[in-house]
């Protein structure tokens, strides 16, 4: 499984709408409201690397209310 962490800034007052729309995207497996520089952190998982590009550049960009994103591709998961 290929994973990415997407850091998301949301337009003012759009958090509930953005979370709802992200929740409808099958590849978005986790969504967190966070404190700090970003408003939301979303985990995206796909079976094939090429699919990640489609999800991030098409599906996430189509979500109304997202001001900006930063995508972090995961190389290896460490579990303690």
N, CA and C of each residue as an Amber inpcrd file, in Angstrom:
protein
   240
   0.8450000  -1.1750000   0.0000000   0.0000000   0.0000000   0.0000000
   0.8940000   1.2440000   0.0000000   0.5630000   2.2020000  -0.8230000
   1.3090000   3.4500000  -0.9300000   0.5500000   4.5140000  -0.1550000
   1.2630000   5.2480000   0.7000000   0.6160000   6.2320000   1.5590000
   1.2130000   7.6160000   1.3740000   0.3730000   8.6200000   1.5960000
   0.8110000  10.0060000   1.6280000   0.0590000  10.7090000   2.7460000
   0.7190000  11.6820000   3.3290000   0.1040000  12.5430000   4.3230000
  -0.0940000  13.8950000   3.6450000  -1.3240000  14.3970000   3.6590000
  -1.6150000  15.6730000   3.0120000  -1.9600000  16.6970000   4.0810000
  -1.1670000  17.7650000   4.1310000  -1.3790000  18.8610000   5.0630000
  -2.2420000  19.8890000   4.3510000  -3.3450000  20.2830000   4.9670000
  -4.3460000  21.0920000   4.2740000  -4.6810000  22.3560000   5.0640000
  -4.6990000  23.4830000   4.3640000  -5.2320000  24.7280000   4.8970000
  -6.5830000  24.9630000   4.2580000  -7.5390000  25.3830000   5.0800000
  -8.9200000  25.5340000   4.6580000  -9.3170000  27.0100000   4.7090000
 -10.1540000  27.4290000   3.7820000 -10.6830000  28.7850000   3.8110000
 -11.5480000  28.9590000   5.0560000 -11.5440000  30.1490000   5.5910000
 -12.2750000  30.4490000   6.8210000 -13.7350000  30.0110000   6.7220000
 -14.1760000  29.2730000   7.7530000 -15.5620000  28.8270000   7.8290000
 -15.9010000  27.6030000   6.9910000 -14.9040000  27.0130000   6.3190000
 -15.1660000  25.8990000   5.4070000 -14.7560000  24.5280000   5.9490000
 -14.2760000  24.4790000   7.1970000 -13.7750000  23.2170000   7.7420000
 -14.8010000  22.0800000   7.6820000 -16.0290000  22.2540000   8.1700000
 -16.9930000  21.1430000   8.1230000 -17.2660000  20.6620000   6.6890000
 -17.3880000  21.5880000   5.7720000 -17.6540000  21.2340000   4.3710000
 -16.4780000  20.4500000   3.7710000 -15.2710000  20.9140000   4.0330000
 -14.0840000  20.2450000   3.4930000 -13.9570000  18.8350000   4.0670000
 -14.1590000  18.6980000   5.3660000 -14.0680000  17.3750000   5.9980000
 -15.0950000  16.4210000   5.4040000 -16.3160000  16.9000000   5.1900000
 -17.3630000  16.0660000   4.5770000 -16.9510000  15.6060000   3.1860000
 -16.4420000  16.5330000   2.3770000 -16.0530000  16.1920000   1.0090000
 -14.8510000  15.2470000   0.9930000 -13.8930000  15.4690000   1.8770000
 -12.7480000  14.5600000   1.9510000 -13.1990000  13.1610000   2.3440000
 -14.1650000  13.0830000   3.2520000 -14.6830000  11.7950000   3.7010000
 -15.3520000  10.9900000   2.6040000 -15.7610000  11.6500000   1.5440000
 -16.3820000  10.9610000   0.4160000 -15.3650000  10.4000000  -0.5700000
 -14.1010000  10.7520000  -0.4000000 -13.0490000  10.2480000  -1.2920000
 -12.5470000   8.9200000  -0.7320000 -12.7440000   7.8620000  -1.4720000
 -12.4160000   6.5080000  -1.0060000 -10.9680000   6.3650000  -0.5400000
 -10.0510000   6.9960000  -1.2370000  -8.6250000   6.8460000  -0.9360000
  -8.1790000   7.6210000   0.3020000  -9.0130000   8.5340000   0.7850000
  -8.7040000   9.2560000   2.0210000  -9.1430000   8.3670000   3.1740000
  -8.1680000   7.8200000   3.8930000  -8.4680000   6.8190000   4.9190000
  -8.5660000   7.3920000   6.3260000  -7.9690000   8.5600000   6.5530000
  -8.0200000   9.1940000   7.8660000  -8.0220000  10.7060000   7.6810000
  -8.7510000  11.4060000   8.5390000  -8.8070000  12.8640000   8.5110000
  -8.7050000  13.3590000   9.9480000  -7.7860000  14.3020000  10.1860000
  -7.6050000  14.8620000  11.5160000  -7.7030000  16.3830000  11.4660000
  -8.4530000  16.9620000  12.3650000  -8.4250000  18.4000000  12.5860000
  -7.2580000  18.6300000  13.5420000  -6.3750000  19.5720000  13.2150000
  -5.1610000  19.7530000  14.0130000  -4.9430000  21.2220000  14.3640000
  -4.1140000  21.4430000  15.3660000  -3.6940000  22.7890000  15.7380000
  -2.3370000  23.0460000  15.0840000  -2.0430000  24.2980000  14.8550000
  -0.7500000  24.6430000  14.2810000  -0.8950000  25.2950000  12.9260000
   0.0950000  25.1200000  12.0890000   0.1700000  25.7820000  10.7830000
  -0.8860000  25.3060000   9.7980000  -1.3670000  24.0920000   9.9760000
  -2.3640000  23.5210000   9.0680000  -3.6690000  23.3010000   9.8120000
  -4.7510000  23.1970000   9.0650000  -6.0720000  22.9820000   9.6540000
  -6.4560000  21.5100000   9.7100000  -6.0580000  20.7620000   8.6690000
  -6.4300000  19.3510000   8.5420000  -5.2180000  18.5620000   8.0670000
  -5.1140000  17.3340000   8.5620000  -4.1470000  16.3660000   8.0520000
  -4.9570000  15.1800000   7.5580000  -4.7200000  14.7820000   6.3120000
  -5.4290000  13.6390000   5.7380000  -4.4260000  12.5830000   5.2900000
  -4.7610000  11.3340000   5.5460000  -3.9440000  10.2250000   5.0710000
  -4.6020000   9.6630000   3.8220000  -3.8060000   9.5130000   2.7710000
  -4.2840000   8.9740000   1.5000000  -3.5500000   7.6650000   1.2380000
  -4.2870000   6.6090000   0.8970000  -3.6670000   5.3220000   0.5810000
  -4.1960000   4.8030000  -0.7450000  -3.2740000   4.3190000  -1.5650000
  -3.6120000   3.7560000  -2.8720000  -2.8020000   2.4830000  -3.1020000
  -3.2570000   1.6910000  -4.0510000  -2.5550000   0.4450000  -4.3810000
  -1.3750000   0.6840000  -5.3300000  -1.5210000   1.6410000  -6.2450000
  -0.5020000   1.8960000  -7.2590000  -0.0510000   3.3410000  -7.2030000
   1.2320000   3.5680000  -7.3950000   1.8100000   4.9060000  -7.3090000
   1.1130000   5.8900000  -8.2470000   0.8170000   5.4770000  -9.4690000
   0.1870000   6.3570000 -10.4500000  -1.1680000   6.8650000  -9.9610000
  -1.8370000   6.0850000  -9.1830000  -3.1500000   6.4610000  -8.6510000
  -3.0260000   7.6280000  -7.6670000  -1.9110000   7.7100000  -6.9510000
  -1.7050000   8.7900000  -5.9950000  -1.7450000  10.1400000  -6.6960000
  -1.1280000  10.2200000  -7.8490000  -1.1250000  11.4660000  -8.6060000
  -2.5480000  11.8930000  -8.9490000  -3.3560000  10.9500000  -9.3550000
  -4.7470000  11.2460000  -9.7040000  -5.5340000  11.7470000  -8.4830000
  -5.3540000  11.0870000  -7.3690000  -6.0960000  11.4660000  -6.1650000
  -5.6890000  12.8590000  -5.6990000  -4.3880000  13.1230000  -5.6280000
  -3.9170000  14.4020000  -5.0990000  -4.1790000  15.5510000  -6.0660000
  -3.9190000  15.3570000  -7.3390000  -4.0450000  16.4750000  -8.2810000
  -5.4490000  16.6640000  -8.8340000  -6.2770000  15.6540000  -8.7620000
  -7.6330000  15.7910000  -9.2900000  -8.6880000  15.7900000  -8.1820000
  -8.7380000  14.7320000  -7.4010000  -9.7980000  14.6150000  -6.4030000
  -9.6690000  15.6450000  -5.2800000  -8.4760000  15.7870000  -4.7180000
  -8.3180000  16.7390000  -3.6260000  -8.4500000  18.1770000  -4.1150000
  -7.9460000  18.4560000  -5.2940000  -8.0420000  19.8160000  -5.8240000
  -9.4720000  20.2030000  -6.1690000 -10.3480000  19.2360000  -6.3190000
 -11.7490000  19.5080000  -6.6320000 -12.5770000  19.8300000  -5.3880000
 -11.9950000  19.6590000  -4.2140000 -12.7200000  19.9280000  -2.9650000
 -12.8040000  21.4380000  -2.7480000 -14.0210000  21.9450000  -2.7310000
 -14.2300000  23.3810000  -2.5100000 -13.9170000  23.7400000  -1.0670000
 -13.2000000  24.8270000  -0.8890000 -12.8770000  25.2990000   0.4530000
 -11.4440000  25.0420000   0.8570000 -10.7130000  24.2560000   0.0770000
  -9.2940000  24.0350000   0.3680000  -8.5120000  25.2270000  -0.1750000
  -7.7220000  25.8630000   0.7000000  -6.9100000  27.0090000   0.3000000
  -5.5600000  26.5620000  -0.2460000  -4.9430000  25.5580000   0.4030000
  -3.6420000  25.0600000  -0.0500000  -3.3780000  23.6860000   0.5500000
  -2.4700000  22.9570000  -0.0860000  -2.0820000  21.6310000   0.4160000
  -0.5770000  21.4610000   0.3050000  -0.0640000  20.5560000   1.1050000
   1.3230000  20.1090000   1.0010000   1.2860000  18.5990000   1.1850000
   1.8100000  17.8730000   0.2060000   1.7350000  16.4160000   0.2280000
   3.0920000  15.8220000   0.5900000   3.0870000  14.9380000   1.5750000
   4.2910000  14.2450000   2.0270000   4.1460000  12.7700000   1.6740000
   4.9670000  12.2900000   0.7590000   4.9300000  10.8720000   0.3960000
   5.6400000  10.0590000   1.4740000   4.9980000   9.0040000   1.9090000
   5.5800000   8.1440000   2.9440000   6.4690000   7.0940000   2.2920000
   7.6910000   6.9430000   2.8060000   8.6050000   5.9290000   2.3030000
   8.5250000   4.6460000   3.1140000   8.4680000   4.7880000   4.4250000
   8.4820000   3.6330000   5.2990000   7.7250000   3.9690000   6.5760000
   6.9520000   3.0210000   7.0650000   6.2320000   3.2250000   8.3080000
   6.9850000   2.5380000   9.4390000   7.1490000   3.2660000  10.5290000
   7.7690000   2.6970000  11.7220000   6.6900000   2.5780000  12.7810000
   6.5630000   1.4180000  13.3490000   5.5760000   1.2010000  14.3910000
   6.3150000   0.8230000  15.6610000   6.0140000   1.5260000  16.7220000
   6.6730000   1.2610000  17.9890000   5.6840000   0.6860000  18.9730000
